[in-house]
Amino acid sequence: MSDHLVTALVTGFEPFDGARLNPSWEAVRLLPGELALAHGALIVHRERLPVTFEGARGRVRELIAALRPDVVVLVGLDAGARAVRLETTARNLAGARIPDNAGRRPRGEALVPGGPPRRCATWSAPTLAGRLRAAGHAVEVSDDAGGYVCNATLYAALEALEAGGRTGVLTGFVHVPGPGAPGADDVPALLTALLIELADQVRRRRAWRQGVGRASVPRAGRPLRVGLTGGIGSGKSTVARLLARRDATVVDADAISRRVTGAGGAVLGRIRSVFGDGVITADGALDRSAMAGLIFSDPSARRRLESLTLPRIALEAAQEMERAGAGGVAVYDVPLLVEQGMADLFDSVVVVESPLEQRLERLERRGLERAEAMARMAGQADDEARRALADVVLVNNGTEADLADGVAWLWDNRLSPLRRLGAAGRPA
């Protein structure tokens, strides 16, 4: 399984507006045609695109159809950027402050009349950025690829993949800064690390579909990454606590959420601008009770809140997990793993499952009324959806001592062997 080849299409752009070089292509052309993976290889197809709206869009469609890549990484220049940016969103918009190399200068035209207003990259940009940051690369996440040729190319690539029924291809855009900017000289190394992360995600997905488990994909020089999830009241937090006692590095999504929405938190200002002062406490933190009242009665409000908080949580969580180091076990305790399509970001997915009545009783003891508990459960994936993506299911239908026995089995028979094999560089 782990010996399968992965193919990537990586594009840069020709020089534009009379320039001699384009840093995007200068970085891409330095990539080797083949990158070594642990017990595998990544074939890299490097292509230079024209800086024209029609030419770039047409060429990227041709390349995707001809190569049928597993990964598509489009690279372009943003001369004003302070760091490399991983883009999450392309807009159905062509808008140019300067003409393209063919002299075309559209002003607010639709790229695809009648097409969706936005198309989203299919990679998890915040998680990837967090892992790259942990490795020492200067990288940011952006949710707007602009309106120029870069944006048009990403929109065209995502459109072509959808039309071909290949929406699972990991696809996104990288904006690189101009020469002299911080991190500009690091771009080839950053692209290499990004491609290896994406290739291993492809291999984990293949392994899962073939029934051999995500952890069959070997890794080297990094922790065993475990995604821990379960419905509200399932006992997931208890499992996390028990794993922490066994030397796992546990990263808690809820704890990070409280930090980034606390007084002075990284996303609090954006929350205030969207939802107003009514969801801010007197001491300047998020009023979680007031916000809960909003999002559980208004699904659109919940989506808006998640669009503000989840990317930052994912970025910080990825950085914290990497601190476990090679040979360590990093556990991400995250309620929305299934809902956010995160399964293949991990070497192993552990689902904690518990009968409905037991969950409701636990939540009542915590002061949550049944009606509100049921409403919260309705907003989460169900047991069947979580079970379908699990590598391990821990059934929590007894006492805490029984659950501790299950965690001991998980640690001794699954996680510890995987940790040892991964640290040794052999297939896990």
Buried (B, 14 or more C-beta within 10 A) or exposed (E): BBEBEBBBBBBBBBBBEEEEEBBBBBBBEEBEEEBEBBBBBBBBBBBBBBBBBBBBBBBBBEBBEEBEBBBBBBBBBBEEBEBBBBBBBBBBBBBBEEBBBEEBEBEEBEBBEEEBEBBBBBBBBBBBBBBBBBBEBBBBBBBEBBBBBBBBBBBBBBBBBBEEEBEEBBBBBBBBBBEEBEBBEBBBBBBBBBBBBBBBBBBBBBBBEEEEBBBBBBBEEBBBBBBBBBBBBBBBBBBBBBBBEBEBBBBBBEEBBBBBBBEEBBBBEBBBEEBEEEBBEEEEBBBEEEBBBBBBEEEEBBEBBBEBBBBBBBBBBBBBBBEBEBBBBBBBBBBBBBBBEBBBBBBBBBBBBBEEEBBBBBBEEEEBEEEBBBEBBEEBBEBEEBEEBBBBBBBBEEEEEEBBEBBEEBBEEBBBEBBEBBBEBEBB
